[in-house]
Amino acid sequence: MNKWLKGWSIFIFSIGGIAILLIFGTVLLIFNFRASLIPDEKEEAKVLSQAEQYLQEKYPTMEYEISGVEYDTESQHDKFNYAAMILNTETQNTFLVYENRHTNQMEDDLAFQELSTFIEQVKPKVYSYVTETFGEPQGMAFTPSIDPPSSLTIKLNNKKEEVNEEMFESFIDYLQHELKVEHAHVTIMYENEHWDKEF
Protein backbone atom coordinates (compact mmCIF):
# COMPACT_ATOMS: atom_id res chain seq x y z
CA MET A 1 0.00 0.00 0.00
CA ASN A 2 2.83 2.35 0.92
CA LYS A 3 4.55 1.76 -2.45
CA TRP A 4 1.29 2.46 -4.23
CA LEU A 5 0.88 5.74 -2.30
CA LYS A 6 4.50 6.73 -2.98
CA GLY A 7 4.11 6.04 -6.74
CA TRP A 8 0.86 7.95 -6.82
CA SER A 9 2.51 10.96 -5.05
CA ILE A 10 5.36 11.03 -7.58
CA PHE A 11 2.84 10.91 -10.41
CA ILE A 12 0.81 13.82 -8.97
CA PHE A 13 3.93 15.92 -8.32
CA SER A 14 5.14 15.25 -11.85
CA ILE A 15 1.81 16.27 -13.39
CA GLY A 16 1.68 19.31 -11.11
CA GLY A 17 5.22 20.34 -12.12
CA ILE A 18 4.42 19.99 -15.81
CA ALA A 19 1.22 22.01 -15.34
CA ILE A 20 3.13 24.78 -13.53
CA LEU A 21 5.78 24.86 -16.31
CA LEU A 22 3.05 25.07 -18.98
CA ILE A 23 1.27 27.89 -17.16
CA PHE A 24 4.54 29.77 -16.60
CA GLY A 25 5.55 29.29 -20.27
CA THR A 26 2.15 30.47 -21.49
CA VAL A 27 2.33 33.60 -19.32
CA LEU A 28 5.83 34.37 -20.68
CA LEU A 29 4.63 33.91 -24.26
CA ILE A 30 1.66 36.24 -23.66
CA PHE A 31 3.90 38.95 -22.15
CA ASN A 32 6.41 38.57 -24.98
CA PHE A 33 3.63 38.81 -27.58
CA ARG A 34 2.12 41.90 -25.93
CA ALA A 35 5.57 43.52 -25.74
CA SER A 36 6.09 42.94 -29.46
CA LEU A 37 2.88 44.86 -30.20
CA ILE A 38 4.13 47.99 -28.44
CA PRO A 39 6.37 50.15 -30.63
CA ASP A 40 9.74 51.30 -29.34
CA GLU A 41 9.63 55.08 -28.83
CA LYS A 42 13.37 55.42 -29.58
CA GLU A 43 12.93 53.61 -32.92
CA GLU A 44 9.95 55.83 -33.76
CA ALA A 45 11.96 58.98 -32.99
CA LYS A 46 14.88 57.63 -35.03
CA VAL A 47 12.78 56.94 -38.14
CA LEU A 48 11.10 60.35 -37.89
CA SER A 49 14.48 62.11 -37.71
CA GLN A 50 15.89 60.03 -40.57
CA ALA A 51 12.77 60.64 -42.68
CA GLU A 52 13.01 64.40 -42.19
CA GLN A 53 16.63 64.41 -43.36
CA TYR A 54 15.88 62.03 -46.26
CA LEU A 55 12.97 64.15 -47.52
CA GLN A 56 15.01 67.37 -47.37
CA GLU A 57 17.76 65.75 -49.45
CA LYS A 58 15.68 63.74 -51.94
CA TYR A 59 12.63 66.01 -52.36
CA PRO A 60 13.87 69.52 -51.43
CA THR A 61 10.92 71.31 -53.05
CA MET A 62 8.18 68.97 -51.84
CA GLU A 63 5.73 70.33 -49.31
CA TYR A 64 4.84 67.56 -46.90
CA GLU A 65 3.66 66.61 -43.45
CA ILE A 66 4.88 63.68 -41.43
CA SER A 67 1.66 62.24 -40.10
CA GLY A 68 3.05 59.50 -37.88
CA VAL A 69 4.92 56.21 -37.77
CA GLU A 70 3.82 52.83 -39.09
CA TYR A 71 5.03 49.99 -36.89
CA ASP A 72 5.01 46.62 -38.66
CA THR A 73 3.72 44.40 -35.85
CA GLU A 74 2.67 41.53 -38.11
CA SER A 75 5.79 41.41 -40.34
CA GLN A 76 3.81 42.36 -43.43
CA HIS A 77 6.67 44.44 -44.82
CA ASP A 78 9.87 42.76 -45.87
CA LYS A 79 11.89 45.96 -45.89
CA PHE A 80 11.16 47.65 -42.55
CA ASN A 81 9.83 47.53 -38.99
CA TYR A 82 9.25 51.29 -38.64
CA ALA A 83 8.33 53.77 -41.37
CA ALA A 84 7.41 57.44 -41.33
CA MET A 85 4.04 58.14 -42.97
CA ILE A 86 4.31 61.15 -45.27
CA LEU A 87 1.57 63.26 -46.83
CA ASN A 88 2.51 65.33 -49.88
CA THR A 89 0.35 68.37 -49.16
CA GLU A 90 0.33 69.48 -52.81
CA THR A 91 -0.84 66.20 -54.38
CA GLN A 92 -2.45 64.66 -51.25
CA ASN A 93 -0.54 61.42 -51.98
CA THR A 94 0.70 59.47 -48.99
CA PHE A 95 3.82 57.34 -48.92
CA LEU A 96 6.27 55.74 -46.52
CA VAL A 97 9.91 56.59 -45.77
CA TYR A 98 11.95 53.92 -43.99
CA GLU A 99 15.37 52.41 -43.44
CA ASN A 100 15.64 49.30 -45.59
CA ARG A 101 16.66 46.51 -43.23
CA HIS A 102 18.58 44.72 -46.00
CA THR A 103 20.64 47.66 -47.27
CA ASN A 104 20.54 49.96 -44.19
CA GLN A 105 19.71 52.81 -46.60
CA MET A 106 16.79 55.21 -46.33
CA GLU A 107 14.22 54.87 -49.11
CA ASP A 108 10.56 55.48 -49.86
CA ASP A 109 7.74 53.65 -51.58
CA LEU A 110 6.60 56.61 -53.68
CA ALA A 111 8.08 55.19 -56.89
CA PHE A 112 6.40 51.83 -56.25
CA GLN A 113 3.02 53.49 -55.65
CA GLU A 114 3.36 55.51 -58.84
CA LEU A 115 4.36 52.38 -60.75
CA SER A 116 1.36 50.47 -59.34
CA THR A 117 -0.99 53.26 -60.42
CA PHE A 118 0.62 53.39 -63.86
CA ILE A 119 0.28 49.60 -64.34
CA GLU A 120 -3.38 49.70 -63.32
CA GLN A 121 -3.93 52.40 -65.97
CA VAL A 122 -2.19 50.53 -68.80
CA LYS A 123 -3.52 47.02 -68.02
CA PRO A 124 -6.72 47.48 -70.07
CA LYS A 125 -4.69 48.72 -73.05
CA VAL A 126 -2.31 45.75 -72.78
CA TYR A 127 -5.26 43.36 -72.61
CA SER A 128 -6.89 45.04 -75.61
CA TYR A 129 -3.67 44.82 -77.68
CA VAL A 130 -3.17 41.15 -76.77
CA THR A 131 -6.78 40.34 -77.64
CA GLU A 132 -6.58 42.12 -81.02
CA THR A 133 -3.20 40.59 -81.93
CA PHE A 134 -3.35 37.09 -80.49
CA GLY A 135 -7.00 36.56 -79.61
CA GLU A 136 -8.58 36.24 -76.17
CA PRO A 137 -5.85 35.16 -73.71
CA GLN A 138 -6.38 32.43 -71.11
CA GLY A 139 -4.94 34.75 -68.50
CA MET A 140 -2.81 37.82 -67.90
CA ALA A 141 -0.98 39.14 -64.84
CA PHE A 142 0.93 42.43 -64.67
CA THR A 143 2.69 42.67 -61.30
CA PRO A 144 4.46 45.90 -60.30
CA SER A 145 8.00 45.72 -58.94
CA ILE A 146 10.97 48.08 -58.85
CA ASP A 147 13.84 45.62 -58.47
CA PRO A 148 13.55 43.15 -60.16
CA PRO A 149 11.42 44.83 -62.84
CA SER A 150 7.66 44.39 -63.07
CA SER A 151 6.52 41.11 -64.55
CA LEU A 152 3.94 40.71 -67.30
CA THR A 153 2.82 37.12 -67.84
CA ILE A 154 0.35 36.23 -70.59
CA LYS A 155 -1.05 32.80 -71.36
CA LEU A 156 -2.35 32.58 -74.91
CA ASN A 157 -4.77 30.15 -76.50
CA ASN A 158 -2.71 30.15 -79.69
CA LYS A 159 -1.00 27.18 -81.28
CA LYS A 160 2.73 27.36 -81.98
CA GLU A 161 2.26 27.99 -85.71
CA GLU A 162 -0.14 30.93 -85.06
CA VAL A 163 2.50 33.11 -83.36
CA ASN A 164 6.00 34.27 -84.26
CA GLU A 165 8.95 36.31 -83.05
CA GLU A 166 7.87 39.37 -85.02
CA MET A 167 4.48 39.44 -83.23
CA PHE A 168 6.21 39.29 -79.85
CA GLU A 169 8.73 41.99 -80.74
CA SER A 170 5.90 44.23 -81.99
CA PHE A 171 4.19 43.75 -78.64
CA ILE A 172 7.38 44.76 -76.79
CA ASP A 173 7.66 47.82 -79.05
CA TYR A 174 4.06 48.72 -78.20
CA LEU A 175 4.77 48.41 -74.47
CA GLN A 176 7.92 50.54 -74.64
CA HIS A 177 6.98 53.23 -77.15
CA GLU A 178 3.20 53.52 -77.06
CA LEU A 179 2.50 52.78 -73.39
CA LYS A 180 5.87 54.06 -72.10
CA VAL A 181 6.56 51.01 -69.92
CA GLU A 182 10.19 51.58 -68.90
CA HIS A 183 11.16 48.19 -67.46
CA ALA A 184 9.43 44.81 -67.45
CA HIS A 185 10.01 41.10 -67.69
CA VAL A 186 7.53 39.75 -70.24
CA THR A 187 6.66 36.07 -70.45
CA ILE A 188 4.25 34.82 -73.11
CA MET A 189 3.10 31.20 -72.82
CA TYR A 190 1.39 29.24 -75.59
CA GLU A 191 0.95 25.55 -76.45
CA ASN A 192 3.65 24.19 -74.06
CA GLU A 193 6.08 26.90 -75.19
CA HIS A 194 7.10 30.22 -73.72
CA TRP A 195 8.83 33.38 -74.89
CA ASP A 196 10.67 35.74 -72.50
CA LYS A 197 12.10 39.20 -72.80
CA GLU A 198 13.27 41.75 -70.26
CA PHE A 199 13.79 45.42 -71.05
C-alpha positions as CSV (number, residue, x, y, z in Angstrom):
1,M,0.0,0.0,0.0
2,N,2.8,2.3,0.9
3,K,4.6,1.8,-2.5
4,W,1.3,2.5,-4.2
5,L,0.9,5.7,-2.3
6,K,4.5,6.7,-3.0
7,G,4.1,6.0,-6.7
8,W,0.9,8.0,-6.8
9,S,2.5,11.0,-5.1
10,I,5.4,11.0,-7.6
11,F,2.8,10.9,-10.4
12,I,0.8,13.8,-9.0
13,F,3.9,15.9,-8.3
14,S,5.1,15.2,-11.8
15,I,1.8,16.3,-13.4
16,G,1.7,19.3,-11.1
17,G,5.2,20.3,-12.1
18,I,4.4,20.0,-15.8
19,A,1.2,22.0,-15.3
20,I,3.1,24.8,-13.5
21,L,5.8,24.9,-16.3
22,L,3.1,25.1,-19.0
23,I,1.3,27.9,-17.2
24,F,4.5,29.8,-16.6
25,G,5.5,29.3,-20.3
26,T,2.2,30.5,-21.5
27,V,2.3,33.6,-19.3
28,L,5.8,34.4,-20.7
29,L,4.6,33.9,-24.3
30,I,1.7,36.2,-23.7
31,F,3.9,38.9,-22.1
32,N,6.4,38.6,-25.0
33,F,3.6,38.8,-27.6
34,R,2.1,41.9,-25.9
35,A,5.6,43.5,-25.7
36,S,6.1,42.9,-29.5
37,L,2.9,44.9,-30.2
38,I,4.1,48.0,-28.4
39,P,6.4,50.2,-30.6
40,D,9.7,51.3,-29.3
41,E,9.6,55.1,-28.8
42,K,13.4,55.4,-29.6
43,E,12.9,53.6,-32.9
44,E,10.0,55.8,-33.8
45,A,12.0,59.0,-33.0
46,K,14.9,57.6,-35.0
47,V,12.8,56.9,-38.1
48,L,11.1,60.4,-37.9
49,S,14.5,62.1,-37.7
50,Q,15.9,60.0,-40.6
51,A,12.8,60.6,-42.7
52,E,13.0,64.4,-42.2
53,Q,16.6,64.4,-43.4
54,Y,15.9,62.0,-46.3
55,L,13.0,64.2,-47.5
56,Q,15.0,67.4,-47.4
57,E,17.8,65.7,-49.4
58,K,15.7,63.7,-51.9
59,Y,12.6,66.0,-52.4
60,P,13.9,69.5,-51.4
61,T,10.9,71.3,-53.1
62,M,8.2,69.0,-51.8
63,E,5.7,70.3,-49.3
64,Y,4.8,67.6,-46.9
65,E,3.7,66.6,-43.5
66,I,4.9,63.7,-41.4
67,S,1.7,62.2,-40.1
68,G,3.0,59.5,-37.9
69,V,4.9,56.2,-37.8
70,E,3.8,52.8,-39.1
71,Y,5.0,50.0,-36.9
72,D,5.0,46.6,-38.7
73,T,3.7,44.4,-35.8
74,E,2.7,41.5,-38.1
75,S,5.8,41.4,-40.3
76,Q,3.8,42.4,-43.4
77,H,6.7,44.4,-44.8
78,D,9.9,42.8,-45.9
79,K,11.9,46.0,-45.9
80,F,11.2,47.6,-42.5
81,N,9.8,47.5,-39.0
82,Y,9.3,51.3,-38.6
83,A,8.3,53.8,-41.4
84,A,7.4,57.4,-41.3
85,M,4.0,58.1,-43.0
86,I,4.3,61.2,-45.3
87,L,1.6,63.3,-46.8
88,N,2.5,65.3,-49.9
89,T,0.3,68.4,-49.2
90,E,0.3,69.5,-52.8
91,T,-0.8,66.2,-54.4
92,Q,-2.5,64.7,-51.3
93,N,-0.5,61.4,-52.0
94,T,0.7,59.5,-49.0
95,F,3.8,57.3,-48.9
96,L,6.3,55.7,-46.5
97,V,9.9,56.6,-45.8
98,Y,12.0,53.9,-44.0
99,E,15.4,52.4,-43.4
100,N,15.6,49.3,-45.6
101,R,16.7,46.5,-43.2
102,H,18.6,44.7,-46.0
103,T,20.6,47.7,-47.3
104,N,20.5,50.0,-44.2
105,Q,19.7,52.8,-46.6
106,M,16.8,55.2,-46.3
107,E,14.2,54.9,-49.1
108,D,10.6,55.5,-49.9
109,D,7.7,53.6,-51.6
110,L,6.6,56.6,-53.7
111,A,8.1,55.2,-56.9
112,F,6.4,51.8,-56.3
113,Q,3.0,53.5,-55.6
114,E,3.4,55.5,-58.8
115,L,4.4,52.4,-60.8
116,S,1.4,50.5,-59.3
117,T,-1.0,53.3,-60.4
118,F,0.6,53.4,-63.9
119,I,0.3,49.6,-64.3
120,E,-3.4,49.7,-63.3
121,Q,-3.9,52.4,-66.0
122,V,-2.2,50.5,-68.8
123,K,-3.5,47.0,-68.0
124,P,-6.7,47.5,-70.1
125,K,-4.7,48.7,-73.0
126,V,-2.3,45.7,-72.8
127,Y,-5.3,43.4,-72.6
128,S,-6.9,45.0,-75.6
129,Y,-3.7,44.8,-77.7
130,V,-3.2,41.1,-76.8
131,T,-6.8,40.3,-77.6
132,E,-6.6,42.1,-81.0
133,T,-3.2,40.6,-81.9
134,F,-3.3,37.1,-80.5
135,G,-7.0,36.6,-79.6
136,E,-8.6,36.2,-76.2
137,P,-5.9,35.2,-73.7
138,Q,-6.4,32.4,-71.1
139,G,-4.9,34.8,-68.5
140,M,-2.8,37.8,-67.9
141,A,-1.0,39.1,-64.8
142,F,0.9,42.4,-64.7
143,T,2.7,42.7,-61.3
144,P,4.5,45.9,-60.3
145,S,8.0,45.7,-58.9
146,I,11.0,48.1,-58.8
147,D,13.8,45.6,-58.5
148,P,13.6,43.2,-60.2
149,P,11.4,44.8,-62.8
150,S,7.7,44.4,-63.1
151,S,6.5,41.1,-64.5
152,L,3.9,40.7,-67.3
153,T,2.8,37.1,-67.8
154,I,0.3,36.2,-70.6
155,K,-1.1,32.8,-71.4
156,L,-2.3,32.6,-74.9
157,N,-4.8,30.1,-76.5
158,N,-2.7,30.2,-79.7
159,K,-1.0,27.2,-81.3
160,K,2.7,27.4,-82.0
161,E,2.3,28.0,-85.7
162,E,-0.1,30.9,-85.1
163,V,2.5,33.1,-83.4
164,N,6.0,34.3,-84.3
165,E,8.9,36.3,-83.0
166,E,7.9,39.4,-85.0
167,M,4.5,39.4,-83.2
168,F,6.2,39.3,-79.9
169,E,8.7,42.0,-80.7
170,S,5.9,44.2,-82.0
171,F,4.2,43.8,-78.6
172,I,7.4,44.8,-76.8
173,D,7.7,47.8,-79.1
174,Y,4.1,48.7,-78.2
175,L,4.8,48.4,-74.5
176,Q,7.9,50.5,-74.6
177,H,7.0,53.2,-77.1
178,E,3.2,53.5,-77.1
179,L,2.5,52.8,-73.4
180,K,5.9,54.1,-72.1
181,V,6.6,51.0,-69.9
182,E,10.2,51.6,-68.9
183,H,11.2,48.2,-67.5
184,A,9.4,44.8,-67.4
185,H,10.0,41.1,-67.7
186,V,7.5,39.7,-70.2
187,T,6.7,36.1,-70.5
188,I,4.3,34.8,-73.1
189,M,3.1,31.2,-72.8
190,Y,1.4,29.2,-75.6
191,E,0.9,25.5,-76.4
192,N,3.6,24.2,-74.1
193,E,6.1,26.9,-75.2
194,H,7.1,30.2,-73.7
195,W,8.8,33.4,-74.9
196,D,10.7,35.7,-72.5
197,K,12.1,39.2,-72.8
198,E,13.3,41.7,-70.3
199,F,13.8,45.4,-71.0
